[in-house]
Amino acid sequence: MQIPVGVSARHVHLSQEHLTALFGAGARLHPKKPLSQPGQFASEEKVDVRGPRGTIQNVRVLGPVRPETQLEISKTDALKLGLQPPVRESGRLEQTPGITVIGPQGQVTLTQGVIVAKRHVHFSPEDARRYGVRDGQSLTLRTTGERGLIFENVTARVSPKYKLDFHLDTDEANAAGLQSGDEAEMIELEGLKAQPMPHFHGNEIIRDDSSPQHEKTTESVG
C-alpha cells in the first residue's frame, strides 16, 4: 500500500483582509505553480515573518485565500523565531502563538495562528475505500532507504477535494531522507494491519478551506 510523499516547506495562508493589508488595495494572489491538492497553488507572493527572537524572510504565500491567516513552520523554524507552536491539524488555531507578518505595503501582527502541521495523508473517498481508512483515523507509515523510518500518529483526512498524498514537514523529511515524489508504505491502522474494506463506503465529509493544503516542495523559502 504505497502512498506518494509531499514534503511541505514553511508557508503562510492569508485571509483576504490580511492580503490587502500586506499587499495593498485590490491585491490578489498570482499562481506560480499548482500544488498536489486540486485547486491549491503556490503564489508569486512572499512575506517576511518576525518572532520574538528572529525573522524569516521570503515565506511563500499559498492560495487561494483562507478564512483565517495561518503560518505553518517546522520545529527548526520555530527555534529561529523564538516560538513554541503546537503540533496541530490545519485550522485548529486556538491557543497558538502569534507572529508579525510583513509585506511590501504593510504589516499585520497576529494574536494567534502559528502551528507545526501534524503529519497526515490526504485521501479522496475512493482512495479511502481502497485503503480501508476513515477520516480522522490514525495511521502508521514506513519509509525505506538509507534513513528509513516508521512514522506513527499520521492522521487520515478524507474529502472529495483531496488527492492521495502523505504530507510531512522538512524536519521530518530530512530525518528520513525523503523528497517529494518518494513513496511511503501504510502498514497499520490504529494498531491493526491495514487491509481493504470492500463494504466501507468512505467518509464523504467535505472539509472546509481551513484544511491543510501544502506546497509540495522542499525549497527552504516555503
C-alpha positions as CSV (number, residue, x, y, z in Angstrom):
1,M,0.0,0.0,0.0
2,Q,2.3,2.7,-1.3
3,I,1.4,6.4,-0.8
4,P,3.3,9.3,-2.6
5,V,5.1,11.7,-0.3
6,G,4.7,15.5,-0.4
7,V,7.3,17.5,1.6
8,S,5.9,20.8,2.9
9,A,8.2,23.7,3.4
10,R,7.3,26.7,5.6
11,H,4.4,28.7,4.2
12,V,1.6,31.0,5.1
13,H,-2.1,31.1,4.2
14,L,-3.6,34.6,4.2
15,S,-7.2,35.9,4.7
16,Q,-8.3,38.4,2.2
17,E,-8.2,41.2,4.9
18,H,-4.6,40.5,5.6
19,L,-3.7,40.0,1.9
20,T,-5.0,43.6,1.4
21,A,-3.1,44.9,4.4
22,L,0.2,43.4,3.3
23,F,0.0,43.9,-0.5
24,G,-2.4,46.9,-0.9
25,A,-5.9,47.6,-2.0
26,G,-7.2,45.2,-4.7
27,A,-4.5,42.7,-4.0
28,R,-4.9,39.1,-5.2
29,L,-2.7,36.1,-5.3
30,H,-0.9,35.3,-8.5
31,P,-0.4,31.5,-9.0
32,K,3.2,30.4,-9.5
33,K,2.6,26.6,-9.7
34,P,-0.1,24.1,-8.7
35,L,0.2,22.0,-5.6
36,S,-0.6,18.4,-5.1
37,Q,-4.1,19.1,-3.9
38,P,-6.7,20.2,-6.5
39,G,-7.3,23.9,-6.7
40,Q,-4.4,24.8,-4.4
41,F,-1.3,26.7,-5.6
42,A,1.9,28.4,-4.6
43,S,1.7,32.0,-5.3
44,E,4.2,34.5,-6.6
45,E,3.7,36.5,-3.4
46,K,6.1,36.2,-0.4
47,V,6.2,37.7,3.1
48,D,8.6,38.0,6.0
49,V,7.6,36.7,9.4
50,R,9.1,38.2,12.6
51,G,9.0,36.5,16.0
52,P,10.5,37.4,19.4
53,R,13.9,36.1,18.5
54,G,14.3,36.5,14.8
55,T,12.9,36.9,11.3
56,I,12.5,34.5,8.4
57,Q,12.3,36.2,5.0
58,N,10.6,35.2,1.8
59,V,8.0,32.8,3.1
60,R,5.8,31.6,0.3
61,V,2.1,32.5,0.4
62,L,-0.2,29.6,-0.7
63,G,-3.6,30.1,-2.3
64,P,-6.4,30.5,-2.5
65,V,-7.1,32.9,0.4
66,R,-8.4,31.3,3.6
67,P,-10.9,32.5,6.2
68,E,-8.1,32.9,8.7
69,T,-4.4,33.7,8.4
70,Q,-2.1,30.7,9.4
71,L,1.6,30.2,9.4
72,E,2.9,26.6,9.1
73,I,6.5,26.1,10.1
74,S,8.9,23.4,11.3
75,K,10.3,23.0,14.8
76,T,13.6,24.3,13.5
77,D,11.9,27.4,12.1
78,A,10.2,27.9,15.5
79,L,13.5,27.9,17.3
80,K,14.8,30.6,14.9
81,L,11.7,32.7,15.5
82,G,11.7,32.2,19.3
83,L,8.3,30.5,19.3
84,Q,6.8,27.2,20.7
85,P,3.9,26.4,18.4
86,P,1.9,23.2,19.0
87,V,1.6,20.4,16.5
88,R,-1.9,20.8,15.1
89,E,-4.1,20.0,12.2
90,S,-4.6,23.0,9.9
91,G,-7.3,25.4,11.0
92,R,-7.0,24.5,14.7
93,L,-5.6,27.8,15.8
94,E,-6.9,28.2,19.4
95,Q,-4.2,28.8,21.9
96,T,-1.4,29.1,19.3
97,P,1.3,31.8,19.3
98,G,1.0,34.9,17.1
99,I,3.6,36.4,14.7
100,T,4.2,39.6,12.8
101,V,3.8,39.2,9.0
102,I,5.5,41.8,6.9
103,G,4.5,42.6,3.3
104,P,5.6,45.2,0.7
105,Q,2.7,47.5,1.6
106,G,2.3,46.9,5.3
107,Q,2.4,44.5,8.2
108,V,0.0,42.7,10.5
109,T,0.5,41.3,14.0
110,L,-1.4,38.1,14.6
111,T,-2.5,37.2,18.1
112,Q,-2.6,33.5,17.1
113,G,-2.1,31.4,14.0
114,V,1.3,29.7,14.1
115,I,1.4,25.9,14.1
116,V,3.6,23.0,13.3
117,A,1.4,21.0,10.9
118,K,0.6,17.5,12.1
119,R,1.7,14.9,9.6
120,H,-1.3,13.5,7.6
121,V,-2.4,11.7,4.5
122,H,-5.0,13.1,2.1
123,F,-7.5,10.6,0.7
124,S,-10.3,11.0,-1.8
125,P,-13.3,9.0,-0.8
126,E,-12.4,6.5,-3.5
127,D,-8.9,6.1,-2.1
128,A,-10.2,5.8,1.4
129,R,-12.4,2.9,0.3
130,R,-9.4,1.3,-1.4
131,Y,-7.1,1.6,1.6
132,G,-9.8,0.9,4.1
133,V,-9.5,4.1,6.2
134,R,-11.8,6.6,7.7
135,D,-11.5,10.3,8.2
136,G,-9.5,11.1,11.4
137,Q,-8.1,7.6,11.7
138,S,-4.5,7.2,13.0
139,L,-2.1,5.5,10.6
140,T,1.4,4.1,10.6
141,L,3.6,4.6,7.6
142,R,7.1,3.2,6.8
143,T,9.7,4.6,4.5
144,T,12.7,2.7,3.1
145,G,16.2,3.6,2.1
146,E,19.4,4.6,4.0
147,R,17.4,6.6,6.5
148,G,14.2,4.7,6.5
149,L,11.8,5.4,9.4
150,I,8.4,4.4,10.8
151,F,6.0,7.3,11.2
152,E,3.3,6.8,13.8
153,N,0.3,9.0,14.6
154,V,-0.3,10.0,10.9
155,T,-3.8,11.4,10.6
156,A,-6.1,10.3,7.7
157,R,-8.0,13.2,6.1
158,V,-10.8,12.3,3.7
159,S,-12.6,14.6,1.3
160,P,-13.8,14.7,-2.3
161,K,-11.4,17.7,-2.6
162,Y,-8.3,15.7,-1.9
163,K,-5.8,13.7,-3.9
164,L,-3.7,10.9,-2.3
165,D,-0.6,12.3,-0.7
166,F,1.4,11.9,2.5
167,H,2.3,15.4,3.9
168,L,5.1,16.0,6.3
169,D,7.4,18.9,7.1
170,T,11.0,19.5,6.2
171,D,12.4,18.4,9.6
172,E,10.6,15.0,9.3
173,A,11.5,14.6,5.6
174,N,15.2,15.3,6.3
175,A,15.3,12.8,9.2
176,A,14.0,10.1,6.8
177,G,15.9,11.2,3.7
178,L,12.7,11.9,1.8
179,Q,11.9,14.1,-1.1
180,S,8.6,14.9,-2.8
181,G,7.7,12.1,-5.1
182,D,9.1,9.4,-2.9
183,E,6.7,6.8,-1.5
184,A,5.8,5.5,2.0
185,E,4.1,2.2,2.8
186,M,1.0,2.2,5.0
187,I,1.5,-0.7,7.5
188,E,-1.0,-0.2,10.3
189,L,-4.4,1.2,11.1
190,E,-4.6,2.1,14.8
191,G,-2.5,-0.9,15.7
192,L,-4.1,-3.3,13.2
193,K,-2.6,-4.5,9.9
194,A,-4.1,-2.4,7.1
195,Q,-6.3,-4.3,4.6
196,P,-9.0,-3.4,2.1
197,M,-12.6,-3.0,3.5
198,P,-14.8,-3.6,0.4
199,H,-18.0,-2.8,2.3
200,F,-16.8,0.6,3.6
201,H,-18.5,3.4,1.7
202,G,-15.9,6.1,2.6
203,N,-16.2,9.3,4.6
204,E,-17.9,11.8,2.3
205,I,-17.3,14.8,4.6
206,I,-16.2,17.9,2.6
207,R,-13.6,19.6,4.7
208,D,-13.7,23.4,4.7
209,D,-11.0,25.6,3.3
210,S,-9.0,25.6,6.5
211,S,-8.0,22.0,5.8
212,P,-4.3,21.6,5.1
213,Q,-3.1,22.1,1.6
214,H,0.7,22.1,1.5
215,E,3.2,23.1,-1.1
216,K,4.7,20.0,-2.5
217,T,8.3,21.3,-2.4
218,T,11.4,21.1,-0.4
219,E,12.6,24.7,-1.2
220,S,13.6,26.4,2.0
221,V,11.6,29.6,1.4
222,G,8.3,27.6,1.5
